[in-house]
C-alpha cells in the first residue's frame, strides 16, 4: 500500500456537514427546478425568469450529488477538490445576500434557511477542508489513472475563463445584464456569478491534481448540473433572447463541456480496464 492508502481518511465532521447540507439542497432543488414559477410563494425571494431559478436549482442538484459522494467515499482525496469551490460559491451568495438585502422575503422560512446556510457555510466548509488537508499525501495510488498534462492544462484554462465570467457577473452586474442570454437583475447576476465561480475553482483544482480519482466525483457532479441546465434551457426556451450570440454560446458551450467530460471519462475508464487486463 502507498502512504495515500494508509492515511487518506475522511474525518467524521466532514460527513456530518454533508448530512446536514443535503436536506437543504433537496428542498431548494425541488422548489427551484420543479416549481420555478412559484419562487415568490415558496422561496427566499422572487426569481424571474424561470431560467434563473432552474439554473440555481441545477447547481443545488450538483451539490446533492457531490455531498452524497462525500457520505459514500472512504478516501479524502476523492472529494477534496469539491470543497473550495463550494466555499467560494457559498461565500459569494452570502455577500450577494447582504448587498441585496431588500430583495428577500425576510419573514419566510426559506429566507431564514438561506441566510443561516450562507452566513455559516463558507466558514464551515473551509474549516472542514483545512481539517482534512493533512489526510492526503498527494501520492498516486498503484490503481489510479493519471490525467494527461495537456488535459489538465485545458481544464485549468477553462476554469480561469469561467472565473473571469464569475467576477464580471459579481463585480459588474449591470454590464453583464446587457450581454446575458436572458433577463437578469443585479441580484440574479451576482447569483450567476456565484454559480460560475464553482466550476471555475473546480477547473483549477483538477489542473493541480493529476489523479483521476481526485477529479471523478466532482466532475460527475458538474456533469449532472450541466445536464439539468440544458434541460432547463429547453423548458425555458422563451426566456432566451436568441438574437444574442451569447444565447447560442451558452447552450453550445455547456453541451460541448458535457460531451468533453463524458469522453474524458470513457477514455480514462478504458485505460484503467487495459491496465487491469
Rosetta blueprint (number, residue, H / E / L):
1 X L
2 X L
3 X H
4 X H
5 X H
6 X H
7 X H
8 X L
9 X L
10 X L
11 X L
12 X H
13 X H
14 X H
15 X H
16 X H
17 X H
18 X H
19 X H
20 X H
21 X H
22 X H
23 X H
24 X H
25 X H
26 X H
27 X H
28 X H
29 X H
30 X H
31 X H
32 X H
33 X H
34 X H
35 X L
36 X H
37 X H
38 X H
39 X H
40 X H
41 X H
42 X H
43 X L
44 X L
45 X L
46 X L
47 X L
48 X L
49 X L
50 X H
51 X H
52 X H
53 X H
54 X H
55 X H
56 X H
57 X H
58 X H
59 X H
60 X H
61 X H
62 X H
63 X H
64 X H
65 X H
66 X H
67 X H
68 X H
69 X H
70 X H
71 X H
72 X H
73 X L
74 X L
75 X L
76 X H
77 X H
78 X H
79 X L
80 X L
81 X H
82 X H
83 X H
84 X H
85 X H
86 X H
87 X H
88 X H
89 X H
90 X H
91 X H
92 X H
93 X H
94 X H
95 X H
96 X H
97 X H
98 X H
99 X H
100 X L
101 X H
102 X H
103 X H
104 X L
105 X L
106 X L
107 X L
108 X L
109 X H
110 X H
111 X H
112 X H
113 X H
114 X H
115 X H
116 X H
117 X H
118 X H
119 X L
120 X L
121 X H
122 X H
123 X H
124 X H
125 X H
126 X H
127 X H
128 X H
129 X H
130 X H
131 X H
132 X H
133 X H
134 X H
135 X H
136 X L
137 X L
138 X L
139 X L
140 X L
141 X L
142 X L
143 X L
144 X L
145 X L
146 X E
147 X L
148 X L
149 X H
150 X H
151 X H
152 X H
153 X H
154 X H
155 X H
156 X H
157 X H
158 X H
159 X H
160 X H
161 X H
162 X H
163 X H
164 X H
165 X H
166 X H
167 X H
168 X H
169 X H
170 X H
171 X H
172 X L
173 X H
174 X H
175 X H
176 X H
177 X H
178 X H
179 X H
180 X L
181 X L
182 X L
183 X L
184 X L
185 X L
186 X H
187 X H
188 X H
189 X H
190 X H
191 X H
192 X H
193 X H
194 X H
195 X H
196 X H
197 X H
198 X H
199 X H
200 X H
201 X H
202 X H
203 X H
204 X H
205 X H
206 X H
207 X H
208 X L
209 X L
210 X L
211 X E
212 X H
213 X H
214 X H
215 X H
216 X H
217 X H
218 X H
219 X H
220 X H
221 X H
222 X H
223 X H
224 X H
225 X H
226 X H
227 X H
228 X H
229 X H
230 X H
231 X H
232 X H
233 X H
234 X H
235 X H
236 X L
237 X H
238 X H
239 X H
240 X L
241 X L
242 X L
243 X L
244 X L
245 X H
246 X H
247 X H
248 X H
249 X H
250 X H
251 X H
252 X H
253 X H
254 X H
255 X H
256 X H
257 X H
258 X H
259 X H
260 X H
261 X H
262 X H
263 X H
264 X H
265 X H
266 X H
267 X H
268 X H
269 X H
270 X H
271 X H
272 X H
273 X H
274 X H
275 X H
276 X H
277 X L
